[in-house]
Amino acid sequence: MKKRLVMLLAGLLTVLSMGFGLAQFSDVPAGHWAKEAVEALAAKGILVGFPDGTYRGNETLTRYQAALIIYRLLQQIEEEMKAKGESPTMEAMSSEDIEALKNAVQELAAELAALGVRVSALEDSAATKEDIARLEAMIQELKAQPAPEPGMDAAALQDLADRVEAASIAADTALAQAQQLAEQLDALAQDVEGVKGDLAALQTQVEANAQAIQALNELAVLLNQDVLSLQDRVTALEKGLADLQGVDLEQFASKEDVAAVQEFAAALRSDLVGLSEKVSKLEGTVGDLSGKVATLQRNAFTISGSLNLRYQSSDGNFAGYDIDRVISGTFLSTGDVDGDGQVVDDADSAISPVSGQTTASLSLKLQTGKLDATSSGGANTYPGLAQFSITGSWTNPTPSSPSATAGANLVVDTVSTTLDVAKGQALSFRFGRSVNTKFTEFVMDNEVNSLGHGFVATLKGLPLGTTLTAAYGEKDPATANFDYFKALRVAVAPSDAFSIGLSYAQHDVAFAEVAGVDGSLALGPMKLSGEYFRFGTNVFSTFSEGGYVRTELGPVKANYRGLAPGAANPAGLSLDADNPFRDAQRGFTVEAGLPLMGMNLGFLYNVQMDGAFGTPDASAFRATLGLSLPAGFSLSAGATLASATAGEWFPATYSFVGVKGPATLADYATAITATLKHDGAAGNALIKNLNLTLAYTNRTLLGGPNDGLAAYGDYGGLAVGPLSVDKVVFRYNDSNLQNPSAGQTLKGGIRGGINLAGLPLAPSLTGEFATRVSDGGISETKYGFGLKFGQFLFDKSVFEVKAAQYSATGLLITPAGTDTDKAFDAGADHLYSTTAGAGGVLSGVYATWTYWDLSFTYGLFSDQPLGTTLSGIFGTPTGTYGRVFRINYTVNF
C-alpha cells in the first residue's frame, strides 16, 4: 500500500508538469517513456489535450489547467466510490492502509523540509522558481475544492497534521538561518555605505571583502550543483509516471493533507521572495564595493620610512682605506659610491673623533599610485592623471654640529602626469631630482646616471607616428653656477620597419652642444640602424663628430664606426658608460655564427684605423668552434690573427665590437686557444657544484713570444653534519711558458663554517682564507673568522664578533679605480688589487649585539697586523686607526 501511494503522488506531480492531451496525440512520439501513462489518463477523461490534437508535454502548466485536471480526477474518484456504495471517507480504509498513508506522508514531509533548506540556496535558479510556480498553481486550485465529507478519522488527520507541522518547523529553522544570513548581509551593506567617508578603513577591509566575494563564488558553485541535483530528481519523478498504470486512485490522500502542504509551501514561498530581494540588494552593494576597491587600488597611497635613534662615540682618523676588504657590510662602509657594482674601489669615510653624540633621524617617503584628478574648473576629469613620491628627512642635531638643530629636509623625488590632449595623443611630464633620458646611444644617454634636477616632457601620437621629447634642468642646483642643460628630440616612425630621429642638446656651463640624426630600416630579413652626431662649442663650425652604421642579415652582423676623442660623452651630456663603441677609434667589423653538425662555428674580421679610411692600423681575423660533450663538459677552440702596421702583435688601438675601456693583451693577441670546461650546474654534470676550466693559449706557432696555460675551478655547497663549505677556489696560471720565472700565479681559497645550533646559546663559527702569489714579488692574503651566538641569553638576542686581516706585497693597498672584488673568483689572478704599490696591512675587529632593531656595536680598524689591532682594544691603538662605539635603534615602517 505504501509503495502504491508514493508512486501515485510521484505520478500526480509528473502529470501536473505536463500539458493537456488526447487519447492519441500527434506530438507524443512512439516509444516515449511516458506514452502509456499519457494515453491511460486521456482514456479516463482526465486529460483531453488541445483542439489541434497535440499534447504539448514540454510547455508550462498554468493554474487553470492544473485546477481542471485535479477537478476531473476528484470527480472520477467520487463516481467510482459511489458506484461501489462507499463513502469517500477514510472509514473505508483499513488500519494498515492508514498507517501506510501516514508513513508515506511522513516521508513526503521530511523530503519537503529538506527541500525547504535547499530552496534558500536555489532561489536565484530559474528552474526552482518555475517549479514553485507550478506547485502554487496546484495548491490554489485545491483550495477551491469542497470540504471533505464528515466522518473522516480525526485522530489520523491530527497525527498527519502534526507530522506536516514538524516538517514545517524544520523548514522554518532553515529559513531562520537564511534570515540570519540576510541580516549579516544587511550589516555588511551598511558597512559598505560607511566606507564612503573613510577610505583608510576601506583599504584595511579589502582583504576581508575579497574573502566574502570568494565565499559568494563558492556558494554559486553549490547552487549550480543543487540545480543539477533537482533536475535529476524531476527526471526520476517523470519516469515514475510509467508506473501509474494500474494504480488504484481511490487510495489517494485527503484534501486536508493537500491543504497542509499548501500552507507550508505558501509560507516558504513568501520567505524566499523576501530573501531574494535582500540578495539582489546585496549584489548591487557588492558591485558598488568592487568599483570602490578598484578606485582605491588605482589611487593607492603608501607611506614608508624609518626612525633612527643613535648614540656614537669615535676617535682616530682611519682615512683612505676600504674596510670592505677586511670585514664587509659594516656600518662604517660607504658602499658603492660610484655605482660601478664594486665597493673595494671606494675609500671609506674617515672615522672622525666624536665625543658621545646623540642623533635622531626620521625619513619618510610618500608614494602614490595613478591618482584620479579634476581640472580646477571641474569641467574635465583625468583618470590616473598623476603619480608622485616625496622624500623627507629630519636630523637632530646635525652630524657636523652637535649643538645645531636641523630643520626638515622635504624633497620631491618625482612627479609624473599624463594628459590626453586628443584622440590617440598623450602629453606626459616628469618632474624631479633625477632626470633620466636616452635619446640615442651617444646623445642624452642618461638612463642610469641622472643629469640632475629638472623635467622631461613627451608628446606621443602625432601624425606619422611622431614623438616629441624635451628635457630641461640644472646639474647642480646646490651651487649657483647655473649649469643648465636643454635637450629636444623629434622621432618619426610611420611603421615598425622605418624610423628616423633628430636630437639636440646643450650644456650651458661648458658652452658645448651636441646634435645628431639616427634611424632604423628593415628590408625583409635585413635590418639597418645607425646614427651620426656632432659635438663641440658650435655644431655648425667648431665641432668633432662620430657615428656608426650597423646591419644584420640572419647570422651575419656588420658595423662601421668612426668616433673622435670625447665621443663617449659628447658635450658632457651622456653620463652612462654603455656606448656600443669606444671613442677615438675608426673601423669596421663583420661577424657570423653558424650551427653545423652539433657544433657552433663563429667568424669575425675586424679592422681598426686611427687615420683616414683605407689606412688600417690594426686588423684581426678570429674563428671559433664550440662543441657540447657528455657529463657537463664542453670544448671550445679559436684562432686569432692580429696585425699592425708598426709590427706589434698586441695593438693597443684594436677594439672588438662591444669592448669598452682600455685594451688588454688577452683580447687582442694573435693566438690559438683551446678550452675544456666542466659545468657543475648542468643537469648531467659529472660532479655537481664542481666547475673546472683548462685553457691553453699557443702564440709561438703564429710567431708570438710565448704560450699560456691556466687551470682553475671552484667547488661549493658541501655540507657534512654541522660542517659546511660554501666555496673552495683554486687557480694556476702561467701566461709565459717559455719563461719559468715570469707570468706564473698560484691562487687558492676556502670559505665555510660550523653550525652548532643544538648547543646552548646556538653558537656558529665562520672562517675564510684566500691568497695568491705571482711572479715579481706580488702577493695578496686575506683571512678572517667569526663567532656568532644565535640565542644569546634570551630569544631574538644575537651576539657576533668578527676579526680579519688583508695584506698585500708590491701592490697598492688603498683603493684604485681598477680594483675589483675577486677574492673567491677562480677566473681572476688577483684578490683585490692590480695596481703596483708599496703594499701594506689592514686589520679589524667588529663586535655587535642585536635584539630585534636595537644594536650595540664596537669596531676597531687599523693599518697594523691583527694581533696589534686586538691588543689596542684594551689600550690605545697604534698606527693609523679608527674605532667606534655605537648604540643604534632603527624602526622601518
Long-range contacts (C-beta under 8 A, 24 or more apart in sequence): 1-96, 1-97, 1-100, 1-101, 1-251, 2-100, 2-101, 2-103, 2-104, 4-247, 4-248, 4-251, 5-100, 5-101, 5-104, 5-251, 5-252, 5-253, 6-104, 6-107, 7-240, 7-243, 7-244, 7-247, 8-244, 8-247, 8-249, 8-251, 8-252, 9-104, 9-108, 9-253, 10-237, 10-240, 10-241, 10-243, 11-37, 11-240, 11-241, 11-243, 11-244, 11-247, 12-252, 13-237, 14-237, 14-238, 14-240, 14-241, 15-41, 15-46, 15-47, 15-69, 15-241, 16-61, 16-66, 16-69, 16-134, 16-138, 17-61, 17-134, 17-234, 17-237, 17-238, 18-55, 18-57, 18-61, 19-50, 19-55, 19-56, 19-57, 19-58, 19-59, 19-61, 19-65, 20-47, 20-48, 20-49, 20-50, 20-55, 20-56, 20-65, 20-69, 21-47, 21-48, 21-49, 21-54, 21-55, 21-56, 21-57, 22-47, 22-48, 22-49, 22-53, 22-55, 24-53, 25-49, 25-53, 25-54, 25-55, 26-53, 26-54, 27-54, 27-55, 27-56, 27-57, 28-55, 28-57, 33-238, 33-239, 33-242, 34-238, 34-239, 34-241, 34-242, 36-242, 36-245, 37-241, 37-242, 37-244, 37-245, 40-244, 40-245, 41-244, 44-76, 45-72, 45-76, 46-72, 46-73, 46-76, 60-130, 60-133, 60-134, 61-134, 61-137, 62-137, 63-136, 63-137, 63-138, 63-140, 63-141, 64-141, 65-137, 66-134, 66-137, 66-138, 66-141, 67-137, 67-140, 67-141, 67-144, 70-138, 70-141, 70-142, 70-145, 71-141, 71-145, 73-249, 74-145, 76-249, 77-249, 77-250, 77-252, 80-250, 81-250, 87-149, 87-151, 88-149, 89-148, 89-149, 89-150, 89-151, 89-152, 90-151, 90-152, 90-153, 90-156, 90-157, 90-254, 91-151, 91-152, 91-153, 93-251, 97-251, 98-153, 98-156, 101-156, 101-160, 101-251, 101-253, 102-156, 102-159, 102-160, 102-163, 105-160, 105-163, 105-164, 105-253, 105-257, 106-163, 109-163, 109-164, 109-166, 109-167, 110-167, 110-170, 112-167, 112-171, 112-261, 112-264, 112-265, 113-166, 113-167, 113-168, 113-170, 113-171, 113-174, 114-170, 116-170, 116-171, 116-174, 116-175, 116-268, 117-170, 117-171, 117-174, 118-226, 118-230, 119-268, 119-272, 120-174, 120-175, 120-177, 120-178, 120-272, 120-275, 121-219, 121-222, 121-223, 121-226, 122-223, 122-226, 122-227, 122-230, 123-272, 123-275, 123-276, 123-279, 124-223, 124-276, 124-279, 125-223, 125-226, 125-227, 125-230, 127-227, 127-230, 127-231, 128-227, 128-230, 131-230, 131-234, 132-265, 132-269, 132-272, 135-265, 136-265, 136-266, 136-269, 139-258, 139-261, 139-262, 139-265, 139-266, 140-262, 142-255, 142-258, 142-259, 142-262, 143-259, 143-262, 145-255, 147-255, 148-254, 148-255, 148-256, 152-254, 152-256, 157-254, 157-256, 160-256, 160-257, 160-260, 161-256, 161-260, 164-257, 164-260, 164-261, 164-264, 165-260, 167-264, 168-263, 168-264, 168-267, 171-264, 171-267, 171-268, 172-267, 175-268, 175-271, 175-275, 178-271, 178-275, 179-271, 179-275, 182-274, 182-275, 182-278, 182-279, 185-278, 185-279, 185-282, 186-278, 188-212, 188-282, 188-285, 189-281, 189-282, 189-285, 192-285, 192-288, 192-289, 195-289, 195-292, 196-292, 199-296, 202-292, 202-293, 202-296, 203-296, 206-293, 206-296, 206-297, 209-289, 209-293, 213-286, 213-290, 216-286, 295-372, 297-369, 298-369, 298-370, 298-372, 298-383, 298-384, 299-368, 299-369, 299-370, 299-371, 299-372, 300-368, 300-369, 301-366, 301-367, 301-368, 301-369, 302-366, 302-367, 302-368, 303-364, 303-365, 303-366, 303-367, 303-893, 304-364, 304-365, 304-367, 304-892, 304-893, 305-362, 305-363, 305-364, 305-365, 305-392, 305-892, 305-893, 306-361, 306-362, 306-363, 306-890, 306-891, 306-892, 306-893, 307-360, 307-361, 307-362, 307-363, 307-890, 307-891, 307-893, 308-359, 308-360, 308-361, 308-362, 308-363, 308-888, 308-889, 308-890, 309-358, 309-359, 309-360, 309-888, 309-889, 309-890, 310-358, 310-359, 310-360, 310-361, 310-886, 310-887, 310-888, 310-889, 311-356, 311-357, 311-358, 311-886, 311-887, 312-354, 312-356, 312-357, 312-359, 312-884, 312-885, 312-886, 312-887, 313-354, 313-355, 313-356, 313-357, 313-884, 313-885, 313-886, 314-351, 314-352, 314-353, 314-354, 314-882, 314-883, 314-884, 314-885, 315-351, 315-353, 315-354, 315-882, 315-883, 316-351, 316-353, 316-877, 316-880, 316-881, 316-882, 316-883, 317-350, 317-351, 317-352, 317-353, 317-880, 317-882, 318-348, 318-350, 318-351, 318-861, 318-862, 318-863, 318-880, 318-881, 318-882, 319-347, 319-349, 319-350, 319-880, 320-347, 320-350, 320-814, 320-815, 321-347, 321-348, 321-813, 321-814, 321-815, 321-842, 321-861, 321-863, 321-880, 322-346, 322-347, 322-348, 322-814, 322-815, 322-819, 322-842, 323-348, 323-842, 323-844, 323-861, 324-348, 324-821, 325-782, 325-806, 325-832, 325-842, 326-782, 326-784, 326-804, 326-805, 326-806, 326-842, 326-843, 326-844, 326-861, 327-784, 327-802, 327-804, 327-844, 327-846, 330-846, 330-859, 331-857, 331-886, 331-888, 332-859, 332-861, 332-882, 332-884, 339-448, 339-449, 342-819, 342-820, 342-821, 343-821, 344-815, 344-819, 344-820, 344-821, 344-832, 345-815, 345-816, 345-817, 345-818, 345-819, 345-820, 346-815, 347-814, 347-815, 350-882, 351-861, 351-882, 351-883, 351-884, 354-402, 357-397, 357-402, 359-395, 359-396, 359-397, 359-399, 360-395, 360-396, 361-393, 361-394, 361-395, 361-396, 362-392, 362-393, 362-394, 363-391, 363-392, 363-393, 364-390, 364-391, 364-392, 364-393, 365-389, 365-390, 365-391, 365-392, 365-413, 366-390, 366-392, 382-419, 382-420, 384-418, 385-417, 385-418, 385-419, 386-415, 386-416, 386-417, 386-418, 387-414, 387-415, 387-416, 387-417, 388-412, 388-413, 388-414, 388-415, 388-416, 389-413, 389-414, 389-415, 421-459, 422-461, 424-461, 425-459, 425-460, 425-461, 425-462, 426-459, 426-460, 426-461, 427-457, 427-458, 427-459, 428-457, 428-458, 428-459, 428-460, 429-455, 429-456, 429-457, 430-455, 430-456, 430-457, 431-455, 435-471, 435-473, 437-469, 437-471, 437-487, 438-576, 439-469, 439-487, 439-489, 439-501, 439-503, 439-505, 439-516, 440-501, 440-503, 440-516, 440-518, 440-531, 440-533, 441-531, 441-579, 441-580, 442-514, 442-516, 442-531, 442-533, 442-546, 442-567, 442-568, 442-570, 442-574, 442-579, 443-503, 443-505, 443-514, 443-515, 443-516, 443-518, 443-531, 443-533, 443-570, 443-573, 443-574, 444-471, 444-487, 444-489, 444-503, 444-505, 444-573, 444-574, 445-574, 445-575, 445-576, 445-578, 445-579, 446-573, 446-574, 446-575, 446-576, 447-576, 448-575, 448-576, 448-578, 449-575, 449-576, 450-575, 451-475, 451-485, 451-573, 451-575, 452-476, 452-477, 452-483, 452-485, 453-477, 454-485, 464-492, 464-493, 464-494, 465-492, 465-493, 465-494, 465-495, 465-499, 466-490, 466-491, 466-492, 466-493, 467-491, 467-493, 471-505, 475-509, 481-509, 482-508, 482-509, 483-507, 483-508, 483-509, 484-508, 484-509, 485-573, 487-573, 496-522, 497-521, 497-522, 497-523, 498-522, 503-533, 505-571, 505-573, 506-571, 507-571, 507-572, 507-573, 510-571, 510-572, 511-537, 512-536, 512-537, 512-571, 512-572, 512-573, 513-537, 513-538, 513-539, 513-571, 514-539, 514-570, 514-571, 514-573, 515-539, 525-553, 525-554, 526-551, 526-552, 526-553, 527-551, 527-552, 527-553, 533-567, 533-570, 535-566, 535-567, 535-570, 535-571, 536-571, 544-570, 546-570, 546-583, 548-580, 548-581, 550-580, 555-592, 555-593, 555-594, 556-590, 556-591, 556-592, 557-590, 557-591, 557-592, 557-657, 558-588, 558-589, 558-590, 558-591, 559-588, 559-589, 559-657, 560-587, 560-588, 561-585, 561-586, 561-587, 561-588, 562-586, 562-587, 562-613, 577-660, 578-660, 579-660, 580-657, 580-658, 581-655, 581-657, 582-655, 582-659, 582-660, 582-661, 584-610, 585-609, 585-610, 585-653, 585-655, 586-610, 586-611, 586-613, 587-616, 587-655, 589-656, 589-657, 591-657, 598-627, 598-628, 599-625, 599-626, 599-627, 600-624, 600-625, 600-626, 600-627, 601-625, 602-626, 602-638, 604-656, 604-657, 606-654, 606-655, 606-656, 606-657, 608-651, 608-653, 608-654, 608-655, 610-653, 616-645, 617-644, 617-645, 617-646, 617-651, 617-653, 618-642, 618-643, 618-644, 618-645, 618-648, 618-651, 618-653, 618-654, 618-668, 619-643, 620-654, 620-668, 620-670, 630-684, 631-678, 631-684, 631-685, 631-686, 632-678, 632-679, 632-680, 632-682, 632-684, 632-685, 632-686, 633-676, 633-677, 633-678, 633-679, 633-686, 634-676, 634-677, 634-679, 635-674, 635-675, 635-676, 635-677, 636-673, 636-674, 636-675, 636-677, 637-672, 637-673, 637-674, 637-675, 638-672, 638-673, 639-671, 639-672, 639-673, 640-668, 640-669, 640-670, 640-671, 640-672, 640-673, 641-670, 641-702, 642-668, 642-669, 642-670, 643-670, 649-699, 649-703, 649-704, 649-705, 669-697, 669-699, 669-704, 670-699, 670-702, 670-703, 670-704, 671-697, 671-698, 671-699, 671-702, 671-704, 672-697, 672-698, 672-699, 672-701, 672-702, 673-697, 673-698, 678-713, 680-715, 688-717, 689-715, 689-716, 689-717, 689-718, 690-714, 690-715, 691-715, 691-826, 693-826, 693-827, 700-738, 705-736, 705-738, 706-735, 706-736, 706-737, 706-738, 706-739, 706-743, 707-736, 707-737, 707-738, 708-733, 708-734, 708-735, 708-736, 708-737, 708-743, 709-733, 709-734, 709-737, 710-734, 712-747, 712-826, 712-827, 713-826, 714-824, 714-826, 722-754, 722-755, 722-756, 723-752, 723-753, 723-754, 724-752, 724-753, 724-754, 724-755, 725-750, 725-751, 725-752, 726-751, 726-752, 726-753, 727-751, 727-752, 727-824, 729-770, 729-824, 729-825, 729-826, 730-826, 731-772, 731-826, 731-827, 731-828, 731-829, 733-829, 741-775, 742-775, 742-776, 743-775, 744-774, 744-775, 745-772, 745-773, 745-774, 745-775, 745-829, 746-772, 746-773, 746-774, 747-771, 747-772, 747-773, 747-826, 747-829, 747-831, 748-772, 749-823, 749-824, 751-824, 757-790, 760-791, 761-789, 761-790, 761-791, 761-792, 761-793, 762-789, 762-790, 762-791, 763-787, 763-788, 763-789, 763-790, 764-788, 764-790, 768-804, 770-823, 770-824, 770-831, 771-831, 772-829, 772-830, 772-831, 774-829, 776-810, 777-809, 777-810, 778-809, 778-810, 778-811, 779-808, 779-809, 779-810, 780-806, 780-807, 780-808, 780-809, 780-811, 780-830, 780-831, 780-832, 780-833, 781-805, 781-806, 781-807, 781-808, 781-831, 782-806, 782-807, 782-823, 782-831, 792-849, 796-851, 796-852, 797-849, 797-850, 797-851, 798-849, 798-850, 798-851, 799-847, 799-848, 799-849, 800-847, 800-848, 800-849, 801-845, 801-846, 801-847, 801-848, 802-845, 802-846, 802-847, 803-843, 803-844, 803-845, 803-846, 803-866, 803-870, 804-843, 804-844, 804-866, 805-841, 805-842, 805-843, 805-844, 805-865, 805-866, 806-831, 806-832, 806-841, 806-842, 806-843, 807-839, 807-840, 807-841, 807-842, 807-865, 808-832, 808-833, 808-837, 808-839, 808-840, 809-839, 810-836, 810-837, 810-839, 811-835, 811-836, 811-837, 811-839, 812-836, 812-837, 812-838, 813-837, 813-838, 813-839, 813-840, 813-841, 813-842, 841-865, 843-868, 843-869, 844-869, 845-869, 845-870, 845-873, 853-889, 853-890, 853-891, 853-892, 854-887, 854-888, 854-889, 855-886, 855-887, 855-888, 855-889, 856-886, 856-887, 857-884, 857-885, 857-886, 857-887, 857-888, 858-883, 858-884, 858-885, 858-886, 859-883, 859-884
